Amino acid sequence: MATLHKSVLELKLVVDERASYCPMRATLALLGQKWVPRIVYELMRGKRRFNELACVVGGCNSRTLRDRLVGLEELGVIDRHVVAVTPPWVEYKLTEKGQKLGEVLRRLEEWARAYMAEPIL
């Protein structure tokens, strides 16, 4: 596992009982981070500016959102593009890797609609 990824995901969450890297555990650790699935889901609709993301994600403070976006960028899930105008702004969009993750989330959404449609209280 690359050093870059260690800063984004906790090592103990991505290794198996033999202390070997496990891609499935790493994926679950990534998706288990609060706001990450929602960020990816919202970016499936196209590129967004930081403040647009903050509004549509809802409830996530700016610092946490920034940290999640940095982590997703480090993992190659999103691209960050600075638009050099006055005033400058930043746009985020899914990479090919991020789009594939989005497809997985869509399948998860289909499962949820089929099997979790009734409230579980």
Beta strands, then each sheet from edge to edge (+ up, - down):
strand 1: 48-49
strand 2: 78-83
strand 3: 89-94
sheet 1: 1+ 3- 2+
end
